[in-house]
Amino acid sequence: MLHYKVMVTTGNLARAFTLNRVLIKLVGTNGESKHRSLFGFKWIFHYFRGTVPSFTLSCPASIGKLVLIELDKRPFPLIPISWFGRDSWFPAKVEVNSPEGHTYKFPIYRWITDFEVHRFREGTALRVFEDNHHLGLYSRHQELIKRSKDYCWDVYAEGLPHIMKAQDTDSLPPEVQFSFTKDTEFKFTIDTALAELALKGLAFSKENWSDIDSSDHVFCGKKTEVTEYVQDHWKEDAFFGYQFLNGVNPMMIRRCSALPDNFPVTDQMVFLHGQSSLADEMEVIKGNIFLCDYKHLDGLKANTIDGKKQYLMAPLVLLQKTPDKKLMPIAIQLKQTPAEGNPIFFPTDSEYDWLMAKIFVRSADFSDYELNTHLLRTHLLAEVFAVSLLRNLPMVHPLYKLLVPHTRYTLQINLLARNTLISDTGVFKRIIASGGEALTTLLQRSLSSMTYSSLCIPEDIAERGLEDVPNFYYRDDGLKLWDIIHSFVKGMLGFYYTSDAEVQKDTELQKWISDIFEHGFLSQASTGIPQKFDTMAEVVKFVTMVIFTGSAQHAAVNSGQYDYGGWMPNAPMTLQLPPPTTKGTTSEATMLQTLPNKGETSNGLAVLWLLSKQSSDFVALGQYPDEHFTEDVPRKLIKAFQGELEVLSAVIQVRNRTLDLPYTFLDPVKVENSVAI
């Protein structure tokens, strides 16, 4: 008899253990073992979280090189299921030492909740065209057949990226659901925030704020250093301009070389910093004028809240880079069409005329970044990438191993968002100006104008002419992160693909990108998204974009929501009065009547607090607690990747010590590996 030593590792997660019986079968190139029940006298302790029990499995002859294992979790005979129930088990991995002296590793890292046979491949990554063993190929095909049933495409709304078909979180496959820890913390955070508002009598209040400082009492115990800075500086022009670079929406600003026809600003109207004209300042040599144009908000039907019409503008903002390297607003037009009742506002106007113009811009920016920059360009795209991955690439595929950590929790957080935030009865409909009809229209417009290059930060920064803008920390940190990720992806994929020809004949890889093009970008060639891969360089660039979008880009536009919106006047989610049509008619009272009321403010801040709060089971970019790769070279590349991220983190932290307002959103230790919140 030949003896195989089997070690089964249960994941170190809450509720990962099982009290059921576990059976295993080894399948090799020369045969297979019998099913062996892995329990003994102390079976009850074998599958507690973090345990690694070992067993001996004997075969009459060698079964050759191991191809896969079969795991089967069953209730014990004669013991009613109700005693232990259909409990879940989270095996992390299985290791087998063969009589020939080889060690085989089988990565699992998923919940087993049913009483069915599950097959797991040996950890060496294999592309479909090199997977020659008939049992391995069979299990590969069966895995994808099951995944195609578990992960079905669905249409959320016409003209938007497709989503995963699921009614509620319980209908999601266990492998993509929140952990017990994540689920408990998520519910606790929102419940405690809402309870606090109810105790303060704010949650359902329809009263306007009597003075601006009283809005500080909503979550006075949940201030951050940034919210305090925002509260102190939100009226200042320099801070208003700074937020277009390093706030939660650094995607709107672009260099302006010629004014749009619908923004008739002249030299006589504006005060420019320095002795120059608009034409001189816009010249390529100087390039000191910048534009933020919210034209995709034009004509949107603003929400009606509690029977009261709300207001959402589509402003144009002109900014100048000053000799002291600040970005200062010099003109604001709140509607797209020039008209007598659509004045252009300037810093030289009265205090409240100018302040109200900036408030309308900040409110428009709130809707843009929540729906376009944040929801569409990170959450919805990340879901498309994840569903296509799970449908088309088996666990043994190298790209699955590389990308699956970057899909963690994405499908559940997006489902929760659709059911509670942007549904017909969700938060957006109840308290935000762009809720309701405007929401879908804005998303459709944004997707129709999206390009591949705008998702790749080096090309996006160049296209917007922002390469040399000073104090642009989103750009500086983002470009460095992109380069580090790109180098990592190039090394990892280069280990598995040695030529463009191998890329072209990987049918699973081609189906992955084809699915993304069809279901994510609705088969629109104008986006520039590849429909197939011809070269290694194309794959490396696209995979870099996928990882960057789900980690760094999401962190840049998500992590600061409460920091910059926790002081409500800086990011009003809705406005109750239209903008002034004549200068000199605004006052503090007008501002207070225009800003969101107490109930809208408090509920909006509760959501921002929830969406900005880091979970205790947060996994930072580059950290891979689940060991999907078993080969030495990929494992060394992961270590090198982590080392480069550590160096960048140290550089960012040193820089931040010199800043009045540190930019932390793209510090790798604060960037989550996936869209998980």
Beta strands, then each sheet from edge to edge (+ up, - down):
strand 1: 2-10
strand 2: 21-28
strand 3: 31-32
strand 4: 36-37
strand 5: 54-59
strand 6: 66-74
strand 7: 91-97
strand 8: 103-107
strand 9: 117-121
strand 10: 153-154
strand 11: 163-164
strand 12: 254-255
strand 13: 289-293
strand 14: 304-305
strand 15: 308-309
strand 16: 316-321
strand 17: 327-333
strand 18: 344-345
sheet 1: 5+ 1- 7+ 8-
sheet 2: 3+ 2- 4+
sheet 3: 3+ 2- 6+ 9-
sheet 4: 10+ 11-
sheet 5: 12+ 13- 16+ 17- 18+
sheet 6: 14+ 15-
end
